[in-house]
Amino acid sequence: MTHQVRAVVARGKGAPVSLETINVPDPGPGEALVKIEACGVCHTDLHYREGGINDEFPFLLGHEAAGVVESVGEDVTDVAPGDFVILNWRAVCGNCRACQRGRPWYCFSTHNAKQKMTLADGTELSPALGIGAFAEKTLVAAGQCTKVDRAASAAAAGLLGCGVMAGIGAAINTGNVGRGDSVAVIGCGGVGAAAVVGSNLAGAAKIIAVDIDDLKLNTAEKLGATHTVNAKGTDPVEAIRELTGGFGADVVIEAVGRPETYKQAFYARDLAGTVVLVGVPTPEMKLELPLLDVFGRGGALKSSWYGDCLPSRDFPMLIDLYLQGRLDLDAFVTETIALDDIEKAFERMHGGDVLRSVVVL
């Protein structure tokens, strides 16, 4: 059986997205059909539309999503019809060398649905991050579904599917922020704001938010930053050092993905401190640092991919914290919109006043 549903499609580089009817097949072995309830509008979706990921158009956009499993294929045992799930783009294989060594968050062989969703004329779609959730229903690998408590708001829960998990995980999983640590977060968009929240959850004593936009800094302060630095008129390295007794922060999280801000993070950390890169650079970017400084300052330089998360471990735990009132995921939902408002949401991304626009179906 094929399901005809409404979905948002990007047909060509830079062209406005369109709301179209697509065909979604019933799940095959190892697959799940999910009725989408909510999906966040992420910068990655804009990158897909702009051709910044690859040129495998047409794309079915959307990946920060939560919904209900409608049906499953053969050999699926972890989720069942009726389960409320958050979708993820890291369906670990369980068999690669990382999984076999007990490090599944580094899985080298994550997988997606094998069947293709198509346009009405049969043209195959490329789902964003293997998900494609700006749609009434989507087909994914069952391992991309993580069951969580149904009491959670779908609009808030879905954000763990990408940006919020990336930021929280950069602090807790990659940066290993501990009780009493000092943390600086450079770049306070959605991911950086989530890194502030993660540092707070981990018990950091001092959380310094750095950005060039006062609106983002105000939001970071509301989410737990103890200090803010507007880098437009202040040297952030000197400011971070001044706020940490002249030493630098124990952990600096770079959530921009540019060589300039990475260098700031490198020099704003304490000796033997940790730098975490969670901002995503573009392919042409180059970084140049004196090798003697890399050697002499010690510590760790880490990259954080999806917050080094393990969805089956992290999603239920974070949803429990949310339901206990200890993690304000609702604060990341700036507005709820309809499927045909996504182009407007892309435009609003540049205003500085939106953490997430969330499509609610």
N, C-alpha and C positions, 0 to 999 in steps of 0.2 A: 504494500500500500504506500502511496505517496501523499504527503500532506502539502497542501498549498497554503502558504502563509505570507503575511506582509513582512518585508525586511528592508533594511537600508543597504544600498549597494553603491560602491564606488567603481565607476566604469572606466575612468581614465585619469591620468596624472593631472592633479590640480582642478579637475572638473567638479562642480557641485555634486553631492551625493543625491541619489534618487530613492524614493520609496516605491518598491516594486513587489510583485508577487513572485515567490520562488517555490521550488519543489524540494521538499525534505523527505528522504526515504525513511521507512521504518528501520529501526536498529537491527544491524546484523550481529554476528558473534562479537562479544566484547564491547558493544556500543550501547549508548543510551540516548533516548529522545527526551529532551527537556523543554518544558513549557516555561518560557522566560517571564519572570515577574518584574525584574528591574535590571538595568545595565548602566554603569557609569560611562561618561564620555571622557576618555583618556587621551593624552597627547599622542600616544602610540597610534590611536585610530586616525588622527590627523596626519601623522607620518605616513601611514599606509595610503591615505588619500592623495598625499603629495608625491608618492612614489619613492619615499625615503627608506622604505624597508626593502622592497624589490618591485619588479614591474609585472607581477603575475595577476594583472587585472583580468576580469572584474573581481573586486574584493567584497566579501560579506563582512562588514565591520562590526565592532563590538566584542568585548572580552571580559569586562569587569562585571560579572553577572551572578544573579541568584535566581533560582526557580524551582519547579517541582518536576521530578522525574515522571514522565508519562508512560514510558514503556522501556524495556531493556531487551537486549538480544541474548542469544545463547551464552552460557558460561559466565554470566554476570552474577556475582554473589554479594558484592560489597554494598550495592544500592538496589532499591526496589521501587516499583511504581508507588507514588505517593510521598516519597522522601523529599524533604526540603533540602536543597543542596546549593553550595557555592561552587561555581565552575573555576577551574584552574588550568594553567597552561604547562603544568609540570606533572604529567601522569607518569610516575616513575615505573620503570620496567621490572625492577626486582632482580635482574639477572646480569647487568653490566658490572664492570669492575668496581665502580663507585658503590653501587648497591650491595655487591658481595662483600665489600669492606666495611659495611655498616654506615655509609655516608650517602644515603639515597637523595639528599638535597643537592648532590652534585651529579645526579643521574645523567649519563651520557646518551641515553636512548629513550627519551620520553616519546610518547606516541599520541596520535590523534585518531579520529574516526577514519576508517578506510574508504567507506562510501562517500560519494561526492553529493553535495547539495548543488542545485542547478537553477539557472534562470528558466523562465517559462519556455524558451526555445531550446532548452537542453544544454546551453553553455555552462560548463563547470565553473563553480565559484571557488575562490580561495578564501577560506575563513580566517579572519584576523587571529593570529596566535593559535590557530587550530580550533577556534571556538565559534566566532561569528554569531554574536548574541544580540545585535540590533535587529531582532527578529522575534516573531511571536513564538516560534519553536526553533530549536537547533539540534543538530546531531553531533555528538561528541563521543570520544572514547569513555567508557564507564569510569576509568581511572581519573578522568578529569572532573568527576563529580565527588564532592566531599560533603557528606551528610552532617548537618548542624541542627540545632534546636529551632523548631518551627516558630517559636515565640519571637525570634529576631525579625526586625524590619528588613524586608528584602532590599530596599534601597540602600540601607546602611551595610548589610551583610555582604552584598555583592562587591563592595569596594575592597574587600580583602582579596578579591581575585587578582588584583594587580597593584595599584599605586600605594594603598594604605599598608598592605603587607610588605611591599618593598621597603617602605620607610621604617616601619616598626622592626622588621627583620634586620635592616641594616644596623640598627642600634643594638638589638638584643642578641641576634644570632651571629652576625658578622663582627660587629664591634665589641661584643661581649661587655657592654657597659655594665658596670657594677655599682653597688651601693656606695655613695659618697664620691663617685667620679665626677670630674668636670667634662662637659661635652660641648662642642661647638658644632652647629649645623649651618653649613653655607648653602644658601638657596632654600627658600621657604615656600615653594609651591606645594602641591599636594603631597609629594613624596617627602620633601623636607619637613613639612608640618607633621607628617606621620612619624618621622624620625625623632622629632621633639617629643611626641606622645610616647614613643617607645623608650626613649631615654628616661622619661618621667616614670614609666612603669617599672623600669629596671632599678630605680632608686638613685639616679644621678642627683648630686647635691647642687650642681650649677649647670644650667643649660643656656647656652648663648646662641641666640638666633641671629643669623647674618643674611641680609638681603639688601636690595637697592629700592625696595618698594615698601613704604610705610604701612600700606594696607596689609601686606603679607606679614610684616613684623607684628602688627597688632593682633592678627589671627594667631601667630605663633605664641604670643604672650598669653592669650586666652587659653591656649592648649597646654601651657606648662612651662614656657621659656621663662627663665628667671631674669635674663638680660637680653637686650636687643642692640644690634649694631647696624646702622644704615651705611653700607659700604660706598655709597655714592659720594659722600664727603668725608669719610673716615677710613684710615688704613685698617682693614679688618684684622690683619696679623698683629699689629700693635695693640689694637683694642682688645683682642682676645688675650694677649699676654698680660695686659694691664689688669684684666678682670680675673686672672689666675695667678696673681702674685709674681708676675714677670716670667713665668715658666712656660705657659702654653697649656692647652687642654689635654686631658688624658686621651680623649677620643675626638677626632674631628671627622664629621660626616659631610662629604662633598656631594650635594644633590643637584648640581647644575650640569656637570659633564663637559667642562671646558678646561683647556690647559691653564688658563689664567687663575681660575678658581681652585684648580687642583694644587697649583703651587702655593696659593694662600693656605690651603689646608695643610700642606706638607710643612710649612714653616710656622704654622700656628699651633702645632702640637708640641707637647712636652717631649723632652728626651725620652726615648723608649716608648713614646706614645703611639697611638694607632690612627692611621688614616683609612677611611672607608670611602671608596668611590661607588656611589649608587646612581649618580647622574649618568645619562647615556651619551657618550660622545658620538660624533659623526666620523665616517671612515677616514677622512682626510686629516683629521687633527693629529698633531704631534706634540709630544711632551719632552722638554729638555731640562734636566736637573744635573747639577754637579755630582758626579758619582761619589766623590768624597763626602758630600753632605748626606747622601743616602746611607753610606757606610757609617759615618760618624754619629748620626742622630739615632741609629738603632731603631728599635721598635718594629712595627709591622705596617706594610702598605697592602691593603686588601681591596678586592673588588667584590661587590655584593650583587649577585644575580637573583632577582626575585626575593631579596632579603634572605637568601640561603634558607628558604622556608621548606618545610615538609608539610604540605597541606593537611594530610591526615592527622598530624600532630598539632599544628598551629591553628588551623581554622576553628576547630571546636573549642580549644582553650580560649582564644580571643573572643569568640562569641559568648562563652560563659562569662568572661570579664565584662563584656558589654551588657549582658542581661543583669549582672550584679551591680551595674552602675559605676564600674571602675574603669571603663574604657568608653569614651564618648564618640562612637562612630557616627552618630547623628550629626555631630558638628562638621563633618566633612561633606554633608549633603547640602550644598548651597541652594539648589533649586531642583524641582522635579519637572520633567518635560515630556512631551509626546514624541513618538518616533519621527514625525515630520519636522521636529524642531532642532535636529542635530546640526545643521549648517549654522544656525544661530548660536548654538552652544560652542562650535568651533571658533566663531568670532569673539565670543565672550572670554575665551581662554586668555586672551592677551590683555584683559583689563586689570588683572591683579586682584579682583574681588571675588573670584570663583575658585573654590577648592575642587568641587565636582558638580557638574550638571548630571542628573541621573534620569534616564529614560524609565518611566514606569508604564507597564503594559496592563 
